[in-house]
Amino acid sequence: MKIGILQADSVLDQFQPVHGNYPGMIAGTLGQAADELQVVAEFVNYDVEHGVYPDAIEECDGYVITGSKKSVYDDEPWIEPLKAFTRELHAAEKKLVGLCFGHQLIADALGGQTLGAETGWCVGIHRSEVLHSSWFMEDDELSFYTLIVSHRDQVMLLPEGAQLLASAEQCPNSMYSIGDHIFTMQGHPEFNREYSRDLMEMRRDILGPETYRAGVASLDEPLMRDIVSRWIIRFIKGKPALV
């Protein structure tokens, strides 16, 4: 199984020696999940922030759009082409996963809406309640999951045909799917506690003391990134054949 990572940002230079870059984080987390599920997974990176795309969508079995410090409504020259590619993947019903910014961009590209949320920054480990357990989640049968989040924008309006899968108190549209080919989440299964802590420390003044303290304290809570990563691998692999 070949997974294309659509890289929409890079880890800041000062953090890369310790944490690496986003494609490596995603390949590491999803690669471990693939090993657990006995799926052979190969990863290839496309730096869409600098205009690098596959020559044809058939190059990969599925694609993952990374997070980004940018907003989907920013006037950046690479954002509209990524939205156009998202619409191309959707039209072809190609497997597509969105993480944080990717979750927001897919919604925006397909007729939904992403805006800055009145709740402001959401950071640290957050819990989302599972509203609908789709076929790729059913082996775990969870009523909730926890992931690290780091965002101030949110999906305010789901795109047409979307199924809301999970909701959080501060982020009602935290996970959704479209058909059997799109699966997105506001959280970051690729983030670990150490990287989250470093981001919060860097943004301490921006977050404000209350949000910062709560975010750091949340890092002591259980983290279910391995389970959500398995959902992603099952999703990209596709529904098992009926016996």
N, C-alpha and C positions, 0 to 999 in steps of 0.2 A: 504494500500500500504506500503510495507516494503522496506526501502532504506538502503543499506549497504554503510557505509563510509569507504573507503580504505585509512587509515591515513598514509601518507608518510613523516610526520614531526610533531614536536610539537612546540607550541608557547614557546618562551624563558621563563625561570623561572621567570625573573623579571617582565614580562608582564602578566603572568597568573592570578595573583590576581585581576587585573582590567579587562582583556579581555577574560579570559578563554582559552580553547584550541581549536584547529581547528575543531574537531568533534562537539563541542558545538556551535561554530560559524555557521557551516553549518546547523546543525539541527535547530538552532534558526531561521535562515534566510529562509530556505526552509520550515520549519514548519509553519511560518507565511504565506508564499505564499500558502501553502496547505490549511490553514484555510480560506484564502480569496477565494480560488477556491472550498471550501466545499469538500475537499478531506481529508480523514483520513490517516495520514502518521505516520509511526513508523520508528525510526532510530536505527540502530545497528552499532557499531564501530568494525573495524578490523584493528589492528595495524600492517600493512604490513611491516613497517620499522623493526619490530621485529619478522617477520615471521608468523603473525597471519592471517589466511584466513578462509573463510567459508568452511565447510566440503563438501558442494556441491553448485554449482552456483544457484540452485533453492531456496536456503535459502532466497533470496531477489528478489524483483521485478525489482530492478535496483541498480546500484552501482555508486558511485561518488569517483573519485581519487582526493585527496586534492593537494594543493600546497606543495612545499618543498624548503628548501634552497639549496638542492643538485641539480646538473645537471643530466640530463638523461644519459649523457655519462660518469659520474663519476664511478670509480671503487669501487662501494659499493656492498656488497654481497646480498643486498635485492632488487636491481634494476632489475636484470635479471629475478628473479622469478615474479616480478610484471609485467614485459613485457610479460612473458609467460602466466600469468593469463589473461592479456589483450587480447592476441591472442585467448585464450580459450573462453572468453566472446564474442569476435568478431565472432568466428566460430559458436557459438550457437545463434548469433544475440540477445544476452542479452542486455538490456538497460544499457548504460554506459555513464557517464558524466565525462569530464575532466576539471579541473580548474587549470590554470597556469601550474605548473609542470605536472599535469595530462594531460592537453591539449598537452603538448610537448611530454610526454612519449607515449601517444597513437599514435601520428604521427610516432615517432621513432620505436615503436614496430611493426607497420603495414607497414613499408617500406618507410616512409617519412624520413625527416631529421631535427634534431634540433641542432643548434649551437649558440655560443655566437654571438650577433649581433654587427655590426660595430657602430650602434647608441648608444651602451652602455646601461646604466640603463634607464628604463622607470618607473617612480613613480608618485603617485598622481592620480587624476581623468583624464582619457583619453577618448576621443570620438572616436567611431568606426562607420563607415558608413555601413548601411545594404545594401548588394548587392543582396541578395536573401532572401525573407521572407518565411520561411518554415511553414508547417501546424501548428506547436505549437507556432508560433510567430504571426499568422495572426489576432488574436483578438486585438492586439495592433497596428498593421500596422504602424510601425515606420520607418523613413528614417535613423535614427541613434540611438545609445544608449551610455550611459556613465557608466563606471565602474572604480573602483580603480584598478591600476596595480602596480606590484612590481616585476620587472624581468630585467635580462640582456640577457638571452637566448631567442631565438625565433624559431618557426617552419619555416624553410627555404624552405622545400619541403613537400607538402601535400601527404598523403598516397594515394595509388590507390583507386579510387572510391569516394574520398572525394568531397563534394560540399562546396565551399567557401561561407560562409554566410555573413561575414562582414570583413572590412579592415580598419586599422588605418594608419595614416601617418607614424608613427614610427614603426608600426607592421603590415605589409600587410596581414599576415595570422592570423587574430585575432579571428576568429570564423569559425568553419566548422562542417559539419555533414557527416556521412556515413550511407546510407540507412535510416531506421527509428529506428536504434538501437544505434548509437553513436552521441553524441553532445558535442562539446568541445569549450572552450573559454580561451583566454589568461588572461582575467580579473578575478577579485575576487568579486563575488556578496556577499560573506560572510564577507568581510572586511568593517568596517565603517571608518569614517573620523579620529576618535581618534586613532585607531590602526595604520592606515596609517601614521599619523603624528608621532607617537612614533617610528615606523620603520625608517622613514626618519631621525629623530633626531639621532637615534642610528648609522645610516650609513652616517651621515653628511659628514665626511671626505672622505669616499669612493665615495660618489656621486659627490662631488665637489660643489662649491658654486652656479654655474649656475643651475645645475640640481636640487639641493636642494631647492633653492628659487622658481623655477618654480613649483616644485612638491607641496610645501607647499601652494603657491598661488592658485594652482588649486583646493584645498580643499574647496574653496568658491563656486565652480561651482555646478550646479545641479547634483545629483547622482541618477541613475536609477536602483539600485540594486534590488528593489522590483519587477520591471517589468521583469528583466532577471530571477529572481528567479521563477516567475510564468511560464516563458518559460520552465524552467527545470522541474517543477512539471507536466506541461502538457505533456512534452516529455516523462517522465518516465511513466505517466499514460497510454499513448498511444493514437493513433488516435481515435476520436469518431466514433462510428458505423454509417454507412450511413443509413439514413432514407428512 
